[in-house]
């Protein structure tokens, strides 16, 4: 691989990575906010969510701030219009503090997940909450947003093409053109011997005359 070829391949792969990033931005845009529901502290049912076309992507976001030293576990089950269980997902909200080379305080109060509905229909979300201390847990708010599509594939494609561009950039080698071959040494010796013989024959001819 020549240096020029390596640069060309690297630039093509980087351009492809940029195109994937643009696709990620496009498909991550919100088409519409389907619902925003305050379920208080105990949870409840959201829906039905009407999906009009197959492979529609929705973002389900749960928000529930909790007080210091408390936690809540949120579980969300997804059911179809026949009340058939499909799948579920869960996460924890927490708020902690401590001392580690100084005081620190951290919390987690929001999580979201992308759901891809394979076929049209009406779906419901069954939300349950378990908390360490109900007096330290705020209301749970669930929002459902429709996205243009799934950007997961483009994340992987962008990463892989960027890595490939980096590898090509690192391993490219300069191929030097072959050096022109000079006259063969044997030819030089033969030419010298021939010239010497001609000179000797010329001198001998002069003496004989």
C-alpha positions as CSV (number, residue, x, y, z in Angstrom):
1,X,0.0,0.0,0.0
2,X,1.4,3.3,-1.0
3,X,1.3,6.4,1.2
4,X,-1.3,8.0,-1.1
5,X,-3.5,5.0,-1.2
6,X,-3.4,4.8,2.6
7,X,-4.5,8.4,2.9
8,X,-7.3,7.9,0.4
9,X,-8.7,4.8,2.2
10,X,-8.4,6.6,5.6
11,X,-10.3,9.6,4.4
12,X,-13.0,7.5,2.9
13,X,-13.5,5.6,6.1
14,X,-13.6,8.8,8.1
15,X,-16.1,10.3,5.8
16,X,-18.2,7.1,6.3
17,X,-18.0,7.6,10.0
18,X,-19.2,11.2,9.7
19,X,-22.1,9.9,7.6
20,X,-23.0,7.4,10.3
21,X,-23.0,10.1,12.9
22,X,-25.4,12.2,10.8
23,X,-27.6,9.1,10.5
24,X,-27.5,8.7,14.3
25,X,-28.6,12.3,14.7
26,X,-31.4,11.9,12.2
27,X,-32.9,8.7,13.6
28,X,-32.6,9.9,17.2
29,X,-34.9,12.8,16.6
30,X,-38.3,12.8,18.3
31,X,-41.2,12.5,16.0
32,X,-43.9,13.0,18.6
33,X,-44.4,12.8,22.4
34,X,-47.0,10.1,22.9
35,X,-47.6,10.6,26.6
36,X,-46.3,12.1,29.8
37,X,-47.9,10.5,32.8
38,X,-47.4,11.1,36.6
39,X,-47.9,7.8,38.3
40,X,-47.4,9.1,41.8
41,X,-45.1,6.8,43.9
42,X,-46.8,3.4,43.5
43,X,-46.7,3.0,39.7
44,X,-49.7,2.1,37.4
45,X,-50.6,1.4,33.8
46,X,-49.8,3.6,30.8
47,X,-51.6,3.2,27.5
48,X,-52.8,2.0,25.2
49,X,-49.9,3.1,23.0
50,X,-51.1,2.8,19.4
51,X,-48.4,1.7,17.0
52,X,-49.4,2.4,13.4
53,X,-46.5,0.8,11.5
54,X,-44.1,-2.0,12.0
55,X,-40.6,-1.6,13.5
56,X,-41.6,1.7,15.2
57,X,-39.1,2.8,17.8
58,X,-40.2,4.5,21.1
59,X,-38.2,5.9,23.9
60,X,-39.6,5.2,27.4
61,X,-38.1,7.5,30.0
62,X,-38.7,7.1,33.8
63,X,-37.9,9.9,36.2
64,X,-38.2,9.6,40.0
65,X,-35.9,11.6,42.3
66,X,-35.2,10.1,45.7
67,X,-33.9,11.5,48.9
68,X,-30.5,11.0,50.3
69,X,-29.9,7.4,51.5
70,X,-33.0,6.1,49.7
71,X,-33.6,4.0,46.6
72,X,-36.5,2.8,44.4
73,X,-36.6,-0.2,42.0
74,X,-38.8,0.4,38.9
75,X,-40.1,-2.5,36.7
76,X,-42.0,-1.9,33.5
77,X,-43.8,-4.8,31.7
78,X,-44.9,-4.5,28.1
79,X,-48.3,-6.1,27.0
80,X,-50.1,-6.3,23.7
81,X,-53.7,-5.5,23.1
82,X,-54.7,-9.0,24.2
83,X,-53.0,-8.5,27.6
84,X,-50.3,-10.9,26.4
85,X,-47.0,-10.4,28.3
86,X,-44.1,-9.5,25.8
87,X,-41.1,-8.4,27.8
88,X,-40.0,-6.2,30.7
89,X,-37.2,-3.9,31.7
90,X,-36.1,-2.4,35.0
91,X,-33.7,0.0,36.7
92,X,-32.9,1.5,40.1
93,X,-33.0,5.1,41.3
94,X,-30.7,6.0,44.2
95,X,-29.1,8.8,46.1
96,X,-25.9,8.1,48.1
97,X,-23.1,10.0,49.8
98,X,-19.9,9.3,51.7
99,X,-16.3,10.2,52.3
100,X,-13.4,9.1,50.1
101,X,-10.6,11.7,50.2
102,X,-13.4,14.2,50.9
103,X,-17.1,14.3,50.9
104,X,-19.0,13.0,47.8
105,X,-22.6,12.7,46.8
106,X,-24.1,11.0,43.8
107,X,-27.6,10.1,42.5
108,X,-29.5,8.4,39.7
109,X,-33.0,9.7,39.0
110,X,-33.6,9.0,35.3
111,X,-33.3,6.1,32.9
112,X,-34.6,5.5,29.4
113,X,-34.8,2.6,27.1
114,X,-35.6,2.2,23.4
115,X,-38.4,-0.2,22.5
116,X,-38.8,-1.5,18.9
117,X,-42.4,-2.7,18.2
118,X,-42.2,-5.2,15.4
119,X,-45.8,-4.9,14.3
120,X,-48.7,-2.4,14.5
121,X,-51.2,-2.7,17.4
122,X,-52.0,-1.3,20.8
123,X,-49.6,-1.8,23.7
124,X,-49.7,-1.0,27.4
125,X,-47.0,-0.5,30.0
126,X,-47.5,-1.9,33.5
127,X,-45.3,0.0,35.9
128,X,-44.5,-1.2,39.5
129,X,-42.3,0.5,42.1
130,X,-40.6,-0.8,45.2
131,X,-38.8,1.7,47.4
132,X,-36.7,1.6,50.6
133,X,-38.6,4.5,52.2
134,X,-41.8,5.9,50.6
135,X,-41.4,9.2,52.5
136,X,-38.1,9.9,50.7
137,X,-39.3,9.0,47.2
138,X,-40.9,11.6,44.8
139,X,-43.6,11.0,42.2
140,X,-42.7,8.8,39.2
141,X,-43.1,10.4,35.8
142,X,-43.1,8.2,32.6
143,X,-42.8,9.8,29.2
144,X,-43.1,7.9,25.9
145,X,-41.6,9.4,22.7
146,X,-41.7,8.2,19.1
147,X,-38.4,8.3,17.3
148,X,-37.6,8.3,13.6
149,X,-36.0,4.9,13.9
150,X,-33.3,2.8,15.6
151,X,-29.8,4.4,15.5
152,X,-28.0,1.4,17.2
153,X,-26.7,-0.1,14.0
154,X,-25.2,3.3,13.0
155,X,-23.4,3.5,16.3
156,X,-21.6,0.3,15.6
157,X,-20.9,1.2,12.0
158,X,-19.4,4.6,13.0
159,X,-17.1,3.0,15.6
160,X,-15.9,0.2,13.3
161,X,-15.2,2.5,10.4
162,X,-13.3,4.9,12.6
163,X,-11.2,2.0,14.0
164,X,-10.5,0.8,10.5
165,X,-9.4,4.3,9.4
166,X,-7.1,4.4,12.3
167,X,-5.6,1.0,11.5
168,X,-5.1,1.9,7.9
169,X,-3.5,5.2,8.9
170,X,-1.0,3.4,11.2
171,X,0.0,0.5,8.9
172,X,0.3,2.3,5.6
173,X,3.8,1.9,4.1
174,X,5.6,3.9,1.4
175,X,6.7,1.7,-1.5
176,X,9.8,3.1,-3.0
177,X,10.2,2.8,-6.8
178,X,12.9,0.3,-7.8
179,X,16.3,1.8,-8.3
180,X,17.5,1.9,-11.9
181,X,20.1,-0.7,-12.6
182,X,23.6,0.7,-13.5
183,X,25.8,-0.9,-16.2
184,X,27.1,-4.3,-15.3
185,X,30.7,-4.4,-13.9
186,X,31.5,-7.4,-16.2
187,X,30.5,-5.2,-19.2
188,X,32.9,-2.5,-18.0
189,X,35.8,-5.0,-17.7
190,X,35.1,-6.4,-21.1
191,X,35.1,-2.9,-22.6
192,X,38.5,-2.0,-20.9
193,X,40.1,-5.3,-22.1
194,X,38.8,-4.7,-25.6
195,X,40.2,-1.1,-25.7
196,X,43.6,-2.4,-24.4
197,X,43.9,-5.1,-27.0
198,X,43.1,-2.6,-29.8
199,X,45.8,-0.3,-28.5
200,X,48.4,-3.1,-28.3
201,X,47.6,-4.3,-31.9
202,X,47.9,-0.7,-33.1
203,X,51.4,-0.3,-31.5
204,X,52.6,-3.6,-32.9
205,X,51.4,-2.6,-36.4
206,X,53.4,0.6,-36.2
207,X,56.6,-1.1,-35.1
208,X,56.4,-3.7,-37.9
209,X,56.0,-1.0,-40.5
